[in-house]
């Protein structure tokens, strides 16, 4: 079977489910709103990082990206949906690759647009506190943020395929992101820096002195987590009875 | 022509054999009823044939090839496994478009099958709003999408209204008449009797019968004659003389066992017994089926010749 028709079919699946097409505007709205709030916050803290402050809306906003990835996969695990999909496309590896592609591309594009808007809104709020940011840092922040959101969506997609459930995936990931990372996250220079979300977030910081990972190496660690989750998901889809 | 060939197919779920060394062939040009009680392994067999579950042993082929080896499989095999499989938030038309796109089936065909299954007027409504009967029709529409040579439907008449049941009966016979291979599972005897030409019967995962339906019934159900008379004494005497075993019912009619209507008619006429009613009682698939399953304990799973 050719790949393009499978890709078209999976893309059509995303487009025709309102919950999925709503997740990406939600990502945009939540991220930009939280960045706007962060932009007017106190900038006198010595650890203050204007790039992270401007992009910090991504921390709560990424839940929408995770939901997008998780739901795009978990919709296949309702009733006999997966059987119908795999009867149409019996090459399961190919099918899962198409699924990942139609999650990755919209998540990346929405992530880039979101990051740019968040940065602009955040900077407007920060005023002179953001003047130290160089163009290079801002480009890195926006591109890195878009890639980060894509990786988190795919991470959730891989987990959802492994766990065969969107509810299980979200109830694992959301508390993890909101609580675990938040509580132990400030302890820079520890193993917490290598958590899937924490590692990638280093790309959102202007300065990363003292952290174990630089911006791109941090994103690479998240990419490894995502690759592992996708491989586990693909293994599950290929090996188990549908 | 494409047939379904199941050979020595076995599937175990955690040590329990859901399908136990099944061997049968589903031929094109006739409707094959796939019978058995709930849990007999019908749905599992269908999933194995579609490559959705992996067999513990054995194989299932479509026209000599395993299902996953088919290029654009919906153009060869259409299946309805679970009418609930369509996502409730999609419209029926979008649900079919998604399936069609993966096998390069044009959207024009989507509208055709919607028309054919009587869903055209509700095609843009969300599947969530559909009744069970409408979902069954949508599942059948999905099965017909690729104009396939093989059609496999799991309990298609579930939830259909009487009109829908007549519709599906005609549809199945038309599909078989067009030379397609049609396999339809059911646990309802009378329903299956109304459309099947051939039967494959399962019990606890094993093949109990693979035989034309008529033969299946005739081999298992003894013919009986129903007769009513105004002179019971004369009838009893006449039947006894010819060695017929008869049973009188409280409402006045008689059942003559192991007899054909031609013989009983002649006996009554020769004896001058006034006959008010005389009819052959056809064996039903249900009777034949219960006769078979009653004997199942001693039955060794030898496939009968088709």
Contacts between the chains, C-beta under 8 A, distances in Angstrom:
chain1	res1	chain2	res2	distance
A	1	B	71	6.1
A	1	B	72	6.4
A	2	B	104	8.0
A	5	B	101	6.0
A	5	B	102	5.5
A	5	B	103	6.7
A	5	B	104	4.9
A	6	B	102	5.4
A	8	B	101	4.7
A	8	B	102	7.6
A	9	B	98	5.4
A	9	B	99	7.3
A	9	B	101	3.9
A	9	B	102	3.6
A	10	B	102	8.0
A	12	B	94	7.3
A	12	B	97	6.1
A	12	B	98	4.9
A	12	B	101	5.4
A	13	B	98	5.2
A	16	B	90	5.1
A	16	B	91	7.4
A	16	B	94	4.1
A	16	B	97	7.7
A	16	B	98	6.8
A	17	B	87	6.7
A	17	B	89	5.5
A	17	B	90	6.5
A	18	B	89	6.0
A	19	B	89	6.5
A	75	B	87	5.8
A	78	B	87	6.9
A	79	B	82	5.8
A	79	B	84	3.9
A	79	B	85	5.1
A	80	B	81	5.4
A	80	B	82	3.4
A	80	B	84	6.6
A	80	B	85	3.7
A	81	B	85	5.1
A	81	B	86	7.7
A	81	B	87	6.3
A	83	B	47	7.0
A	83	B	50	7.5
A	83	B	52	5.1
A	83	B	81	5.5
A	83	B	82	6.9
A	83	B	85	6.5
A	84	B	81	7.4
A	84	B	82	8.0
A	84	B	85	4.5
A	84	B	86	7.7
A	84	B	99	7.0
A	84	B	142	7.1
A	85	B	102	8.0
A	86	B	51	7.7
A	86	B	52	5.9
A	87	B	50	5.2
A	87	B	52	6.7
A	87	B	73	6.8
A	87	B	74	7.5
A	87	B	77	7.9
A	87	B	79	5.8
A	87	B	81	7.7
A	88	B	73	6.9
A	88	B	74	5.5
A	88	B	99	5.3
A	88	B	102	4.6
A	88	B	103	6.0
A	89	B	102	5.2
A	90	B	50	8.0
A	90	B	51	5.3
A	90	B	67	6.2
A	90	B	68	3.7
A	90	B	70	7.3
A	90	B	73	6.0
A	91	B	68	7.0
A	241	B	47	7.4
A	241	B	52	6.7
A	241	B	53	4.1
A	241	B	54	6.3
A	242	B	47	7.4
A	242	B	52	4.1
A	242	B	53	7.0
